[in-house]
Amino acid sequence: MQEKQPSFSIKHWSDDDKPREKLVLKGKSALSDAELVAILIGSGSRNESAVELSKRILASVNNNLNELGKLSIKQLMQFRGIGEAKAVTIAAALEMGRRRRGEDVHRIAKINSSNDAFELLLPQMGDLEHEEFWIVYLNNANKVLLTSQLSKGGLTGTLVDLRIIMKKALEVGAVGLILAHNHPSGTLKPSKADQEVTQRIQKASSALDIKVLDHLIITQQDYYSFADHHIL
């Protein structure tokens, strides 16, 4: 007779090991990332618990939830014990987290620092695998009038159309601009092309009495500010 394999579903764990019960008793902040993912997937496989499986998944992305959010359904399903339903659940939960942060930054109505601009733009740009160029249009009190994607490029760069920038600035009555683009490679060092496009936009905007206040290079977790480094 074949020996019955033990179940590793959460409901069969001891109370001390149940992430759901731990969340109820101690609060969500008491759970590790692996325990939170374990709640999403519900059960592991014959050879490992849901928490162990979650730890293995997180280890593959250096325990970085932002990197986990970039994995496709197909990539998640490559882990033994993760079927389509579990992969979809993980992806949906991480997307909800991303959108929640996006809603929080909508409350930023005024830009007082480069970090404010970074927090405003990170949800749109931080996780991208291609390069995009964005413009934040401000009034004379540095309040945000409009945040707009200017262009979308490939892995190596994006195009900037000065006419579109100036036309939109005049339409919304902007007197200040914050430029931003992301570097999917993760490097924060501005390239020669980055500096040249900044100078082009500065020259065009100054003719209309519009000031370029900053240019941010954004990566997943950090940013580089032209203004902070005094190269505007």
Order of alpha helices (4+ residues) and beta strands (2+ residues): alpha-alpha-alpha-alpha-alpha-alpha-alpha-beta-beta-alpha-beta-alpha-beta-beta
